[in-house]
Amino acid sequence: MVLKKFTRRTNGHASTSSSSVPDDDDTSSYSGGAVNGYCQKIQQKVSVIETVAASLHDSRASTREAALASLIGVLEGFLPAVYVGWWYGDEILGRCYVSIKKGLAKEARLALRAVALLAVTLGPCDASKKIMPETYPLVSQILEFSPDTSLVLAALECLAAVAFVDVGADDAEECMMALWEVICPTDPKVAGAANKTNPKVLVAAVFAWTLFLTTTRAWKKVSPGALRATAAYLASLLYSDSRAIRIAAGEALAVSIELKLLTRNKNTDMIFSDIEARASDLANEAARRCGDKTNFLEQIDLFKKITSFLAGGKPPEESVRISSAHYGLLTTSTWTEMIRLKFLRRFLGSGFQHHLQGKGLIWQEFVIKDDEITGKLSAPRSKRSLKKDTRIAKELNGGVSMERKEKNLQMIKNSQERQRREKKDRQMAYDMKYGSSDL
């Protein structure tokens, strides 16, 4: 064990304390008291966070907008939660809420994305539990009254991201009702109702509503009749002229069926039959019949999977490599996991790979095998190899599948790795705040 001595300022006087740092690969970050390249990058990002925290108090809108843009850039590129939450989390969130309330449309849009990224960065913790109660009232006002489409889209994305991380049962019920009001407005006088005619807003609302299904069980309080009406309306969206709306509705129905929100019985048989027939038509739509090819291949692929699923097949599987190296594979095996992964990839954009490699929230939400991928196989081929290995293991164990046991072991391994990494990050954060010197 290598001991480090830190210099701390207390009431104007310097005091020293000792702390232990594991002498494995963690100590490679502390050679001769100097930080390595990784630490330098962290320091640069923390310096940006410090500047942002001060700039958000500026009276000039342009300065606040520039600060929010800088914050978004840092968080998209991934920064361990400890460097945000320790000193600046509450302060920055508070200023973001002020920008949403009082800022112009551009500043409010940037602030909404910053809040969403802060939620994803902090992950499930005590600090993030306070985000939804503060965010939802502001977002609901935008959804209800704002005629600005881009602001409404930013609000929907923010609400979805915060819910992905942590949402209470009471908040979830209110949020889902607000989202459904955007999808199926009941009051034509509300400005949000006008956005129903905008395909982008409707797609975003349906996708956010679907994501809420995967994060909460608040919908279980809804009566069977209301659930049937919800399913029937979503099924009607399969006939939309917009292919993006059809895709969003199809995903919502697939998740609803998987979670037993919609089950087949004498009351829902007609709805199921309609969904099956329409899914089959969309899965076999001829390219020559549609002039606009936007989302054509995505629609074909999705509804082929839905058709197979409705016929009694398994949910689709998807694989994502962690890096270009042959180590690490994230796999999904349910509609719920697929939707959650799709949201993160869409929300983080080019920053998705940074968050995946940084082992942040993604590693808490999905089972990721950090072992070497055999050979130089493509991701789909690797997935087939994993299925083959699972089948062989099942046969060797008398027909008892080891998949559940493997997932549990992998989750334990990921948890241990996350604890080790958080300890390292806390140590580095302490060094940067109070300074360090070798004994």
N, C-alpha and C positions, 0 to 999 in steps of 0.2 A: 504494500500500500504506500503510495507516495503522498506526503503531506504538503499542503500549500498554506502559506500564511497570507492573510488578507489584511489590508490596511483600511480601517473604517473611520469616518469622521463622526464624532459624537459630541455635540455641544461645543464645537470648535476645536476639540482635541482629538488627536489620532489615537485609536486603540487597535489592537491586533487580535485576531482570532484564528484558530486553525480549523481547517476542514479537510476531509479526506476525499481523494479523487481516485477511482479505480485505476489500477496500474496496467489495464489492458489497452485496447485501442483508443479508449477515451484520453489517455495521457499523451497520446501523440499530438493532441491539440495544444499541449503546453510544453513546448521544447524551449528550455532556457528562458522561461517566463514570457515568451512571445507567442502570439496566437497564430494559428495556421490560416490558410486561405479561406477555409470555411468560416472561421471565427471573424475574419475581416469582412466577409460578405454580410454576416449577421450584424456586425457593428455598423456597417454602412446602412443597413435597413433600419436598425434601431435609431440611428441618427436621423433618418428620414421621418420616422414616427415622432421623434422629439420635435422636429421642425413643424410637422403637421399639427401636433397638439397645440403649439403656440399660434400657428397661422390661422387656425379655425376660429380664433377669437378676433381676428382682424375685421375692421369695419367695411373693408372693400370686398365686394362680391367676387371680383376677379382673383383676389388673393385666396379667398376661401375655396373657390372652384379649383385653382391650381393645387392647393393643398389636398383636396379630396381626390384629384386625379393622381397625385403622387402616392397617396395612401392606397388607392385601388391597385396601382402598379406593384407596390410592395406586397400586398396581400395576395394578389393573383400569382406572384412568383413564389409564394409560400414563405411564411415566417412562423417558427414554433410559437405556440400560444403563450408560453411563459414570458416572451419578450414584449407582448402586447398587454396581457392581463395584469402583469405586476404593477405597472405604473400608469399606463395610459388608457386602458380599456374603457373604464367608466367615463373618463373625461372626454375621450373622442366620441364615444356613443352619444353623450349628452349634447355635444356640439353638432353632431350629425342630425339629431332630432330637431334642433333649432333651425338648421338649414332646410329640413323638410317642411317645417311649419311656416317659416318666414321667407325662405329663399325663393328666387325665381325658378322657372321650370328646369333650367340646366343644372343649377346648384342642387335642387331637390332630387333630380335623377341621379346625380353623382352620389349624393348622400345616401339614397336608398341602396345603391349598389355597395357602398362602403359598409353600411349596416349589415347587409347580407354576407359580405365577405368576412366581416368581423365575427359573425355568428359561426360561419364555417371554420374560421381559424381557431376560435376559442373551443369549439366542440362542446359536447355535453358536459356541463359543469355548473357550479352555483352561479357564476357570472352570466352564463348564457340563458339561465332560467328567467332572468329579468328582461331579456330582450323582447320576447313576444308581447308581454303586457304593455310595454312601451311602444312597440311598433304597430300593433294591430289597429289601435284607434286612429293613428295617422294614415295608415294605408286604407282603412275603410272609408275615410273621408274622401280620399283621392278616387277610390273606385266608385263612390256614390255620386260625386259632384264634378270631378274634373273632366273637361272636354278635350284635354290634351292626351292624344293616344300614346305618345312616347312615354309620358309620365305614368299613365295607367299600366303600360307594359312593365316599366321599372318597378312599380308598386307590386304587381303580381309576382314578379321574379323575386323580390325581396321577401314577400310573405312566404313563398314556397321554400326559400333557402332557410329562413328562420325556423319554419315548421320542420324541415328536414332534420335540423339539429336537435331541437327540443320544443315540444308543445304540450301544454297541459290539456286535460280533457275538456275543461270549460272553454279555454281559448280555442281549441280545435272545433268545437261545435259552432261557435260564433263565426270563425273564419270560413268554415265550409258553407255556412248559410250565406255569407257575404259573397263568396265565389260563385255559388249557385245563382245568386241574384244577377251576377254579370252574365252567366251562361244562359239563364232563362229568366229575364227580367219580368217582374210582375207590375212594376210601376213605370209606365211610359214617360212620366214627367221627369224622372231622374235622369241626369246627364249620362250616367253609366249605361243606361239602356240604349243610348245611341251608339255605343261602342259595340253592341252586339252585331251590328252590320259590318264591323271591321273584322275580317277573318283572323288577323294577327292577334287581336285582343281575345277573340273567342277561343282560339287555339291555346293561347297562354293560360286562360282561365280554366279550360278543361284539363290541361296538363297539370296545373297547380292543384286543382281539385283531386285529380287522380293521385298525385303525390301525397296529399293529405290522407287518402285512404290507406296508404302504406305506412303512415307514421302514427296513426291513432285508431282506436276502436270506438270513437264517439258515434260513428254512424250506426252502431248497434242499438242505440236508443231510438232510432227512427222506426216508425211503424211499417209493416210489410207493404201496406198500400202505397205509402210514400216512396218506398224503395222501388216498387214496380213502376210507379210514375217516372221516377228518375231514370230507370233503365230504358223505359219506352222512349223518353226524350233523347237520351244518348243514342238509341238505335235509330231515331229519326235523323240524327246528324250524319249517319252513314250515307244518306242520300244527298248530302250537301254538294254543291258544285265545286267547292274547294277541296282539293285532295288533302291538304294539311289538316283541315277540320275532320275529314273522314279518318285520317290516321289517329288523331288525338282521341276521337270518340271510340275507335276500335281498341286502343290501349286502355281506355277507361273501362270499357265493357269487359275486356279480358281480366283486368285486375279485380273488377267487381265479382266476376264469376269465380275466380280463384279464391277470393276471400269469403265466398259464400254470401256476399251481399245480395247476389241474384242466384237463386237456385231454381232448378226445373221442377215444376209441379203443374197441376191443372190450371192454375191462375196465371202462370208465366209461360206456358207452352207456346202460345202464339208469338210472344216476344222472342223466345229462343228460336223458333222456326224462322222468323223474320231475320234475326241476326245471322243465322247459319246460311240462309239463302243469299243475303246481301254480301256476307264475307266471301262466299264462294265466287260471286260475280266479280267482286273487286280483286280477288286473287288471280282471276283469269282475264282481267281486262286487257284487250288487245291494244298494243301501242299505236297502231294506225287509226284507232277510233278516237284518239285524243290529240288535239293539236298541241296543247301545252304539256311538255314532258316533265315539268317540275314535280319532284317527289314521286315520280311514276314507279321507279324501281323500289323505293322504300315502301310504297303502298303494296306492291305485289308481294314483297318479302313478308311484310307484317301480316297480311291477311291469309297468306298460305299457312303461317304459323298459327293464326287464330282458328282457321278451318281445321287444322290437325288437332289443335287443343280441344275444340268443341266436339270433335269426333271421338274423344276419349284418349287422345295422346298426351304426352308430357309437355310441360311448358318448355319454351325454347331455352337453349343454353348459349352462353356467350362468353368469350375469353378475351382478356386484355393483357398484353405483356406489360410488365413494370418498366422495362427498359429495353434497349436494343441488345443488351447482353442476354445470355441465355439463363437468366435467373429470375424467378418470380412470375407468377401467373395469377391474375384475378379472374375468377369464374363466377357466373351467375347461373342459377338453375330454376328460378321462378320468375313469374311476371313481375312480382313485387320488386325483386332485386334488379331486374332488367330496367324497370322504370326509374328506380333510384339511381342506378348507374348512368342511365341516359341523362337524367337531370344534371348530375354533377359534371358530366362531360360537356353538356351544352352550357351550363352556367359558368364553369371555369374556363372554357375555351382552351386557348393555348397554355393556360396555367394548370390544366388538369394533370399533365405529366409531372410538373413540379410538385404538386400536392401528393401525387401517387408515390413519387420517389422520396418525398420528404416524410412519408409515413405519418400523415396527420389524420384527419377525420376519416378518410377513406379506409384506413386500416382498422378503424373501430367499427365500421359499418359492414365490411365485407370480409369473407374468408379469402386470404391471399396466401398462396403457397410460395414461400421464399426460397425453395430449393431449386437446384439446377434443372432446366428443361433439357431433356435428353436430345442430343444431336442438334442439328440446325434446322429444326422443323418450323413450319409456319404455325401461327396460333391455332387455326382450325385443326391442323394435323395433331398438334400437341394435345388438344382437347380430346381427340379420338384416342390418343395414347393413354390419357388419364382414365377414360372410360374403360379401356381394355384392362388396365391395371386393376381397376375397381372390380371388374367382372372376375378376374383371376383370383383376387383376394377373397371374393365371395365364395367361389368354388372351393378354395383351400380351407375355408372356415366353415365348411358344412352348410353352405347356403345362407349363412348369416352375413349380411352386408356390413363392411367396416367403414362405410362412408361417414356415418354419424360420429363414430369414434375418432376418425381422422380429422373431421371438422373441429371436434372439441379439443383435440390435441393441438391443432393448428391455432385455434383461438387462444389457448393457454400460452403457446409460444409467442404469438403476436403481443399478448398482454405483457409478458415478461420483457420482450424487446422494447415495448412502448415505455415501461417503467424505467428501464435502463437509459433510454434516450431522454426521457424527461428529467432524470437525475443529472445527466450530462448538461442538458440545457439550463437547468437551474444553477448548476455550478458556473457555467459560462456567464450567465446573466449576473450572478453575484460578482464575478470577476470584473465585468464591465462597469458595474455600478460603484463598487468599492475599491477596485484596483487589486492587484495581486503581486506577490513577490515570492521567490523560492527561498526555502529555508537555507 
